[in-house]
Amino acid sequence: MSQCRFNSYHFKNGKQAQNRVVVPPMASKTADENGFVTDLSRQHYQRLAEVKAGIVFVEYSFIHTSGKGEANQMGVNDDRQILGLATLATIIQSKGSLAGLQLVHVGGKTTTEITGSDLMGPSAIVVPVKDRPLETPVAMTKEQIQQWIEWFVQAAHRAHKAGFDFIELHAAHGYGINQWLSPITNQRQDEYGLNIQGRSRLLFDIVKQIKIERPSLLVAVRLPAQDHCDGGLEVHEMSWVVKELENLGVDLIDVSSGIGGWRRQDGRSTEGYLVSDAAVLKQSTSLPVIGVGGIETGQFIDQIICENKVDFAAVGRAILKGPSEWAQAQMSR
Ligand SMILES: Cc1cc2nc3c(=O)[nH]c(=O)nc-3n(C[C@H](O)[C@H](O)[C@H](O)COP(=O)(O)O)c2cc1C
């Protein structure tokens, strides 16, 4: 088996990932109470940068306070945050990695105590999560849909001004855009609901507008291949979504899971427990695809890249435990 993990990758805009390892977005809860980057955030990303990965994604960052998920979450909702975010992009890029920033509106997967306002969602349906009861969101009006698009676009401008190579739209793990995609939480009867064409309209509108306003910014979308939840999104629907995203000019597809959450699902005990989902979506697109889920070893990464199941492998917790140690053990030639 050749060492495919070390292959570089050239994106359409000429930017190059130095290898096929991705540090996925992982909330560090190091921001201040208004979502501003702190010294702790810088130390955290300095550690992660030591991996010298192909791409390092900075954690889910709220695009508006109504879409904030937890205390000390990073924010990209205010121009004054650009300076702090720029220091993170520089830290990551100083090791040769491409820097990405994940943008999120968590929709109904939060509390009104954190947002200070009504929860927003496609329908007045509680997001079903396993570990806690959530409040009922208020179904968004057409004006509020336009607001969401504008918030995402403004956040993308800020990320680009901060020097990030990528933004990643968070459309997985039961958060805002996932709630729009899923038939469990989106039961609208207008053009933003009814079927997968309608349920994906908001995601497509956001992508279109970002691509019009920031054509040189690379856009990744983190999405589920399926919700992993009864009555949820199915693979054939998401295969269609991925094809459309390619037509709209998206640059990278990052496949995780849906309303069921990112953790290991029943019966998936192997290294790379979501890689098979990514491999299925890869068959519908010529875009590069990231696979994730319990990946720990360079050998496994070589295997899935060489076999063309995915183009990139994201390694989360194994890197978080000890970035330098992981790199030493798995990324030395
Ligand atoms: C502490 C922690 C925070 C996370 N935060 C995010 C996040 O901000 N955005 C996201 O899309 N996924 C998040 N995840 C999920 C990871 O990106 C990844 O998909 C998951 O950990 C599975 O990969 P692993 O088995 O290699 O850890 C988080 C995971 C952990 C452990």
PDBQT file of the ligand as one rigid body, heavy atoms in Angstrom, charges set to zero:
ROOT
HETATM    1  C1  LIG A 401     -14.767  18.164  21.609  1.00  0.00    +0.000 C 
HETATM    2  C2  LIG A 401     -15.451  18.022  20.275  1.00  0.00    +0.000 A 
HETATM    3  C3  LIG A 401     -16.039  19.129  19.695  1.00  0.00    +0.000 A 
HETATM    4  C4  LIG A 401     -16.669  19.022  18.441  1.00  0.00    +0.000 A 
HETATM    5  N1  LIG A 401     -17.160  20.159  17.834  1.00  0.00    +0.000 NA
HETATM    6  C5  LIG A 401     -17.598  20.097  16.552  1.00  0.00    +0.000 A 
HETATM    7  C6  LIG A 401     -17.893  21.287  15.839  1.00  0.00    +0.000 A 
HETATM    8  O1  LIG A 401     -17.707  22.409  16.303  1.00  0.00    +0.000 OA
HETATM    9  N2  LIG A 401     -18.382  21.140  14.575  1.00  0.00    +0.000 N 
HETATM   10  C7  LIG A 401     -18.547  19.912  13.978  1.00  0.00    +0.000 A 
HETATM   11  O2  LIG A 401     -18.988  19.830  12.840  1.00  0.00    +0.000 OA
HETATM   12  N3  LIG A 401     -18.220  18.778  14.648  1.00  0.00    +0.000 NA
HETATM   13  C8  LIG A 401     -17.726  18.835  15.883  1.00  0.00    +0.000 A 
HETATM   14  N4  LIG A 401     -17.314  17.697  16.516  1.00  0.00    +0.000 N 
HETATM   15  C9  LIG A 401     -17.310  16.420  15.772  1.00  0.00    +0.000 C 
HETATM   16  C10 LIG A 401     -15.926  16.191  15.114  1.00  0.00    +0.000 C 
HETATM   17  O3  LIG A 401     -15.659  17.142  14.119  1.00  0.00    +0.000 OA
HETATM   18  C11 LIG A 401     -15.831  14.778  14.478  1.00  0.00    +0.000 C 
HETATM   19  O4  LIG A 401     -16.768  14.675  13.447  1.00  0.00    +0.000 OA
HETATM   20  C12 LIG A 401     -16.075  13.696  15.513  1.00  0.00    +0.000 C 
HETATM   21  O5  LIG A 401     -15.288  13.919  16.666  1.00  0.00    +0.000 OA
HETATM   22  C13 LIG A 401     -15.780  12.294  14.958  1.00  0.00    +0.000 C 
HETATM   23  O6  LIG A 401     -14.429  12.182  14.589  1.00  0.00    +0.000 OA
HETATM   24  P1  LIG A 401     -13.354  11.428  15.560  1.00  0.00    +0.000 P 
HETATM   25  O7  LIG A 401     -13.932  10.082  15.828  1.00  0.00    +0.000 OA
HETATM   26  O8  LIG A 401     -12.103  11.403  14.752  1.00  0.00    +0.000 OA
HETATM   27  O9  LIG A 401     -13.231  12.244  16.801  1.00  0.00    +0.000 OA
HETATM   28  C14 LIG A 401     -16.727  17.775  17.776  1.00  0.00    +0.000 A 
HETATM   29  C15 LIG A 401     -16.130  16.659  18.379  1.00  0.00    +0.000 A 
HETATM   30  C16 LIG A 401     -15.492  16.770  19.612  1.00  0.00    +0.000 A 
HETATM   31  C17 LIG A 401     -14.822  15.565  20.203  1.00  0.00    +0.000 C 
ENDROOT
TORSDOF 0
